Amino acid sequence: MDLLASLWNTLTYLPPFIAVLAVVVFVHEYGHYIVGRWCGIHAEVFSIGMGKPLLRWTDRRGTRWQIAALPIGGFVKFVGDMDPASAGRRDDGELTEEQRAVAFHNAAVWRRALTVAAGPVANFILSILVFAALAMVAGRASEEPVIGQLTEHAPADVGFVAGDRVLTLDGQEITTYAEILKILHKTDGAPVPATVDRGGDVIDITVRYSLPPVIDSISPGMPASRAGVLPGDVITAINGEAVHSFFGLQMATRDLPPETEITLGIDRAGEPLELSLIPVMRERGDPETGVNMMQPTIGVRSTSRGGLVPVAVWRGPLDALEHGVDRTWNIITGTLTFFGDMIFANADLSNIGGPIRIAEMSGEQAEQGAFNFVGFIAVLSTAIGLLNLMPIPILDGGHLMFYGIEALRGRPVGGSAMQVGTMIGLCLVLSLMVFATYNDISRVLAG
């Protein structure tokens, strides 16, 4: 992709990027603010964005709220903080007696710890609630082996009708809906026998099923995304060889040697085009056996189920909350696994992205619809919360580390040690930002 075109695409993603960042940062900082208030610590400033304030007002508690010019973060400045990062404390001599009583550094260590931890926790709560709300709106697919409905993606001679309860398929007894799709996916259009309960009558039918190679979603940062594949694209060929199904697409890429460049033939709303990319090696289920193994992967998904839609079951509030907790926890554990792989397993560090990549991902998810965009907010909120819990000075986790030491020692960490720790933390964070931005720029230049 031309460099100027890539940069222009990134600029067009700025509005959704700013929206995502504003929501995530506001929730994070509001967590600090509200718990600090509950703990008797007064906030002088609550800012969304950095730099010159564009809009500001003071509430009845004396906190100045503001929206600043640079939408790249935000902060809460408590009484007694030397700066918005809470990296140091002002001299009590500069404060009035009333201010000393509500200053951050004069609060008990447990109150300070709760206030600091509240930011990341607020991010996790946002993620849980967003995932739960999405689950309640969309419902969830029933595990019952019943065909809920047939969409336009279903083959005309599929054999099923809405309401069929599948009893056997290709000679195998069926107990869950996932088993239906797993068996049919591998048939790739070949006719197979089935037994169904249709309105109380048990009948034998012939089923023909093929999942079309229509791309429903793109994995951010993967080769297909970087090459310009879009949701709705139909992959018609790989290296000139025709592709008729998603199974055929998987089989065509499965046995490619590593670092092999391929050319995708694509039908985009009736317009043929070709895109070149190099698949990356990722562990995923083999299309034939289902066994996880390292395979060349381009990062596309089909979620249409080939037009066979299961019965939808509405999620109650508790079920939805459980789903939200599970999704958030999976993101946390997956991220921690990646961090561990970075240290011990030589993970691919090119996957680390910075502001440019987050902006692109925001735009890509916005293009894929409101559900995807809101879901991305939840994903990023979890990531921001987890990153801030890292035990690095200047991050929330670093402050918590110092408070833990203070609780064990019975007195605060010395000023010199705090300054050294803060400088080390600042260097680490800046190094990570530089590295992530380097990855972003390298990817844009390579695109």
Disulfide bonds with the S-S distance in Angstrom:
none
